[in-house]
Amino acid sequence: MRGEIAERGWSVTTHTYGGSPVGYTLGLWHSYRFPEMAIFGLDKAESTEVLELVATGAAASREPIPAGQLVDLVEMPGAGLRLRQVDPSWTWSVLALARQFYSGAPEVPFLQLNWADDDGRFPGDEGFDERLAGLQPMMWLAADEHPEGRWTEID
């Protein structure tokens, strides 16, 4: 992983927490001072593909993608992807390898890539498909304000 970060500026890692897939970048902050990015609820191959495309686009443009922006670099059902600022209370729990990679570093910013349901609604939007609600945490909320569930049980 460190070799890949040294060579191209970032790496993508994927894990499963309690049966839920998690993918995120490592190295964007270190190499470019861009926020790291995380995505949830997609399988490992999809997570890797999405994160690679978005990170490659950001690195090529030399501009970080701002929170709140819709991203159309990836073909996704619904309305694509929306980036949301991750509350710092999540950084060292769910995103565990970030803790290891950035040990001793000050707060590292993360953006969460949220994907929409088939009707174009995102997590937290009124009418978002309840069957999909548990797949993506609402990490823009502080961890202690998040509805109880699998994501708040991770330490």
C-alpha positions in Angstrom: 0.0 0.0 0.0 2.7 2.5 0.9 4.6 1.7 -2.3 1.4 2.4 -4.3 0.9 5.7 -2.5 4.5 6.7 -3.1 4.2 5.9 -6.8 0.8 7.4 -7.7 -0.3 9.4 -4.7 -3.1 7.1 -3.3 -4.3 3.6 -2.7 -7.8 2.1 -2.3 -8.6 -0.3 0.5 -11.7 -2.3 1.0 -13.0 -4.2 4.1 -16.1 -5.7 5.4 -17.5 -4.6 8.8 -20.3 -6.7 10.3 -21.2 -7.9 6.8 -21.2 -4.4 5.3 -18.6 -3.4 2.6 -16.5 -0.3 3.1 -14.0 1.2 0.7 -11.8 4.3 1.1 -8.8 6.0 -0.3 -5.5 6.4 1.6 -2.9 8.9 0.5 -4.9 11.7 -1.1 -4.4 13.9 1.9 -0.8 12.9 2.2 0.1 13.5 -1.5 -2.3 16.3 -2.6 -3.9 17.7 0.6 -7.3 16.5 -0.9 -9.8 14.9 1.5 -9.7 11.1 1.6 -12.9 9.5 0.2 -15.1 6.7 1.5 -18.0 4.7 0.0 -20.2 2.1 1.7 -22.7 -0.6 0.6 -21.1 -1.6 -2.7 -19.2 -4.7 -3.2 -15.4 -4.6 -3.1 -15.0 -4.4 -6.9 -17.6 -1.7 -7.3 -16.1 0.3 -4.4 -12.6 0.1 -5.8 -13.8 1.1 -9.3 -15.7 4.1 -8.1 -13.0 5.3 -5.8 -10.3 4.8 -8.4 -12.3 6.9 -11.0 -13.1 9.7 -8.6 -9.6 9.9 -7.1 -8.0 9.8 -10.6 -10.3 12.6 -11.8 -9.5 14.7 -8.7 -5.7 14.1 -9.0 -5.7 14.9 -12.8 -7.6 18.1 -12.2 -5.3 19.1 -9.3 -8.5 20.3 -7.6 -10.3 18.6 -4.8 -13.9 17.8 -5.4 -15.9 20.0 -2.9 -18.4 18.5 -0.5 -22.0 18.7 -1.6 -21.1 18.3 -5.3 -22.8 15.6 -7.4 -20.2 13.5 -9.2 -20.9 12.1 -12.7 -17.6 10.5 -13.4 -19.1 7.1 -12.7 -22.3 5.6 -14.1 -24.5 4.9 -11.2 -28.3 4.3 -10.9 -30.4 7.1 -9.7 -28.7 10.5 -9.6 -25.1 9.3 -9.4 -22.9 10.1 -6.4 -23.0 13.0 -3.9 -20.0 13.9 -1.7 -20.6 14.8 1.9 -18.1 15.9 4.5 -17.5 13.2 7.1 -17.8 14.4 10.7 -14.4 13.9 12.4 -16.0 11.7 15.1 -16.0 8.8 12.5 -12.5 9.1 11.2 -10.7 6.8 13.6 -13.4 4.2 14.0 -15.0 2.9 10.8 -12.0 4.1 8.7 -9.5 2.1 10.7 -6.6 1.9 8.2 -6.6 5.7 8.1 -5.8 5.7 11.8 -2.9 3.4 11.1 -1.6 5.2 8.0 -1.9 8.7 9.5 -1.0 7.8 13.1 0.1 10.9 15.0 -1.2 13.3 12.2 -3.7 16.0 13.0 -7.3 15.5 11.8 -7.5 14.1 8.3 -10.6 15.2 6.3 -12.8 12.6 4.6 -15.6 12.9 2.1 -18.3 10.2 1.9 -19.5 9.3 -1.6 -23.2 8.6 -1.2 -25.1 6.8 -4.0 -28.7 7.4 -4.7 -31.6 5.0 -4.8 -33.4 4.2 -8.1 -35.5 7.4 -7.7 -32.5 9.7 -7.3 -32.8 10.2 -3.5 -29.8 10.0 -1.3 -29.4 8.8 2.3 -31.0 11.4 4.6 -33.4 12.6 1.9 -37.1 12.3 2.5 -38.4 9.1 0.8 -35.0 7.4 0.5 -35.5 3.7 -0.1 -35.7 2.2 3.4 -34.4 -1.2 2.2 -31.1 0.6 1.4 -30.9 2.8 4.5 -28.6 0.5 6.5 -26.1 0.1 3.7 -24.7 3.7 4.0 -24.0 5.4 7.2 -24.9 9.1 7.5 -21.4 10.2 8.4 -22.1 13.9 8.0 -23.8 13.5 11.4 -21.6 13.1 14.5 -21.3 9.5 15.4 -23.2 10.0 18.7 -26.1 11.7 16.7 -26.4 8.9 14.1 -29.4 6.5 14.4 -28.4 3.4 16.2 -27.4 0.5 14.1 -24.5 -1.4 12.6 -22.4 1.7 12.0 -22.6 3.0 15.6 -21.7 -0.4 16.9 -18.2 -0.3 15.3 -15.5 0.9 17.5 
